[in-house]
């Protein structure tokens, strides 16, 4: 199958801090997730928490360097699995600097692989 994504992707283990923007009365939650892929444009991850397609969540994404990136994620797809759900989301409002941090990591990672 031909890859149609514009950006390189990597897998990471992380936590994500979710706060749904259209429900400000609900408290934010920290959710353990497994990031199946991360790029400067979005994320794909598995999560036991039920998220809503089209909803925008405030997030604090912990990177491999233990740095945190503040952004918003719009959930664009969900694929139910036997034991968990797989979600796809796009970053909204991510700063150019944070996008560059992700890009730099890919460059370093590629250099390590040869």
Secondary structure, 3 states (H helix, E strand, C coil): CCCCCCCCCEEEEEEEEEEECCCCCCCCEEEEEEEEEECCCEEEEEECCCCCCCCEEEEEEECCCCCEEEEEEEEEEEEECCCCEEEEEEEECCCHHHHHHHHHHHHHHHHHHC
